[in-house]
Amino acid sequence: IKKVQEADVVVFASPIYYYDICGQLKTFLDRTNPLYGQPYRFRDIYLITVSADDAPDTAKRAVSTLDGWICCFDKARYAGGFNAGGMSEANVAGTHPEWMQKAYELGKSI
């Protein structure tokens, strides 16, 4: 939690399950409850998701879930991200250079 508190930028990554973030990320967000009301450095929050579905709105609920967490930090904002759709099998990221490039470009822009 201290690393999040002291971070300049926070980037979360999650597979999409049933059109939302995975349980592990949700549990992590819940466990950051001690940060509420404490000083923190981060301002920009990003979310990268991966899903089998490649529809443009696949990550809509995931972003909404994260936004609920961000709303608890008045100086923070959702700064962007993307969903890497079309990944229906394990270990196929390397066959989707477009998503690898997009992740690289996002990282460079931060």
C-alpha positions as CSV (number, residue, x, y, z in Angstrom):
1,I,0.0,0.0,0.0
2,K,2.9,2.4,0.8
3,K,4.2,2.0,-2.8
4,V,0.9,3.1,-4.2
5,Q,0.7,6.0,-1.7
6,E,4.1,7.2,-2.7
7,A,3.7,6.6,-6.5
8,D,3.5,9.5,-8.9
9,V,1.4,7.5,-11.3
10,V,-0.5,4.2,-10.8
11,V,-1.1,1.7,-13.7
12,F,-3.3,-1.2,-13.0
13,A,-3.6,-4.2,-15.3
14,S,-6.3,-6.9,-15.2
15,P,-7.9,-9.6,-17.3
16,I,-11.6,-9.0,-17.9
17,Y,-13.8,-11.6,-16.4
18,Y,-17.6,-11.1,-16.9
19,Y,-16.9,-7.6,-18.2
20,D,-15.1,-6.4,-15.0
21,I,-11.7,-6.4,-13.4
22,C,-10.5,-9.6,-11.9
23,G,-11.1,-10.5,-8.2
24,Q,-7.5,-10.1,-7.3
25,L,-7.4,-6.5,-8.4
26,K,-10.7,-5.8,-6.7
27,T,-9.4,-7.3,-3.5
28,F,-6.2,-5.2,-3.8
29,L,-8.3,-2.0,-4.2
30,D,-10.4,-3.0,-1.2
31,R,-7.2,-3.5,0.8
32,T,-6.1,0.1,0.1
33,N,-8.8,1.3,2.4
34,P,-6.2,2.6,5.0
35,L,-5.1,5.2,2.4
36,Y,-8.5,7.0,2.6
37,G,-7.9,10.2,4.4
38,Q,-4.1,9.9,4.3
39,P,-1.8,12.0,2.1
40,Y,-0.9,10.4,-1.2
41,R,1.2,11.5,-4.2
42,F,-0.5,9.8,-7.2
43,R,-2.7,11.8,-9.5
44,D,-3.0,9.9,-12.7
45,I,-4.5,6.4,-12.7
46,Y,-4.4,4.1,-15.8
47,L,-6.0,0.8,-16.5
48,I,-4.9,-1.8,-19.1
49,T,-7.2,-4.8,-19.5
50,V,-7.1,-7.9,-21.6
51,S,-10.1,-9.8,-22.9
52,A,-11.3,-12.3,-25.4
53,D,-14.1,-9.9,-26.4
54,D,-12.8,-7.2,-28.7
55,A,-15.9,-5.0,-28.7
56,P,-15.0,-1.3,-28.0
57,D,-17.0,-1.2,-24.8
58,T,-15.7,-4.4,-23.3
59,A,-13.9,-2.7,-20.4
60,K,-16.6,-0.2,-19.6
61,R,-17.6,-1.9,-16.3
62,A,-13.9,-2.4,-15.4
63,V,-13.3,1.3,-15.8
64,S,-16.4,2.1,-13.8
65,T,-15.2,-0.2,-11.0
66,L,-11.9,1.6,-10.9
67,D,-13.6,5.0,-11.1
68,G,-15.4,4.1,-7.8
69,W,-12.0,3.7,-6.2
70,I,-10.6,6.8,-7.8
71,C,-13.6,8.9,-6.5
72,C,-12.3,8.3,-3.0
73,F,-9.1,10.3,-3.8
74,D,-10.1,13.9,-4.7
75,K,-6.7,14.7,-6.3
76,A,-6.7,11.6,-8.5
77,R,-8.2,11.0,-11.9
78,Y,-8.6,8.3,-14.5
79,A,-6.0,9.3,-17.1
80,G,-6.7,6.6,-19.6
81,G,-5.8,3.1,-20.7
82,F,-7.0,0.5,-23.2
83,N,-8.5,-3.0,-23.5
84,A,-6.4,-5.5,-25.5
85,G,-9.2,-7.5,-27.0
86,G,-9.2,-10.6,-29.0
87,M,-6.9,-12.6,-26.6
88,S,-9.0,-15.7,-26.0
89,E,-6.1,-18.0,-25.1
90,A,-3.2,-18.0,-22.7
91,N,0.2,-16.7,-23.9
92,V,-1.0,-15.0,-27.1
93,A,0.1,-11.4,-26.3
94,G,3.1,-11.9,-28.5
95,T,0.9,-12.6,-31.5
96,H,-0.8,-9.2,-31.1
97,P,2.0,-6.7,-31.7
98,E,-0.6,-3.9,-31.9
99,W,-1.3,-4.3,-28.2
100,M,2.4,-4.5,-27.3
101,Q,3.0,-1.3,-29.2
102,K,0.0,0.4,-27.6
103,A,1.3,-0.6,-24.1
104,Y,4.8,0.7,-25.0
105,E,3.4,4.0,-26.3
106,L,1.3,4.5,-23.1
107,G,4.3,3.9,-21.0
108,K,6.3,6.4,-22.9
109,S,3.6,9.0,-22.5
110,I,3.5,8.7,-18.8
